[in-house]
């Protein structure tokens, strides 16, 4: 009976350890909700928004983009006439990164 109980406790500890380690193994995630791909902004002002998880840094075209503690980010930026490529990069503490791009157009 003691061996069975010990086995159950050991199995529970291993399962808990795997559950806690899973986000570290998974790496960062990044979802950009605005702007949508190919959006047109006649006034040149665009809202940038999305959600990031398990990342220590978030950049937009190489510059820092700040996210709330819950992972949401939102800002409003002005863009020059013509097309602009927005490159978002989220990097975790182990150097793993994920990239998302959006193309917008200001007539």
Buried (B, 14 or more C-beta within 10 A) or exposed (E): EEEEEEEEEEEEEEEEEEEEEEEEEEBBBBBBEEBEEEEEBEEBEBEBBBBBBBBEBBBBEEEEBEBEEEBEBBEEBEBEEEEBEBEBBBBBEEEEBBEBEBEBBBE
